[in-house]
Amino acid sequence: MSDHLSKSEIRKDAVQGTVEAAASTVGQVTTILTGAVRDLAVALGGFATEVFEIRDSARKASREHEAPGHGGQEGQDGQDAQASSSRDSRRGARSR
């Protein structure tokens, strides 16, 4: 018996190989895009957290500044250190 392939079988094999390669490439690109979207969401979420913390710190500083009997710079320096420490601890928790 002859192992000779017909032209139509050769074409079928070529089309099958092309479809398999295309499907594999689409899968790889999808994986890359999914990872990129996830990384983008993490970065934007971190930025939004920073914005909220800055806003809250500014509001707190404004309230403390307007409160009667406020001691001046002492409270602001203490708050800045506390806000910075809070942000640093949150960053550490997010990166784990």
Secondary structure, DSSP 8 states (H G I E B T S, - for coil): ------HHHHHHHHHHHHHHHHHHHHHHHHHHHHHHHHHHHHHHHHHHHHHHHHHHHHHHHHHHHHSTT--THHHHHHHHHHHHHHHHHHHHHHH-
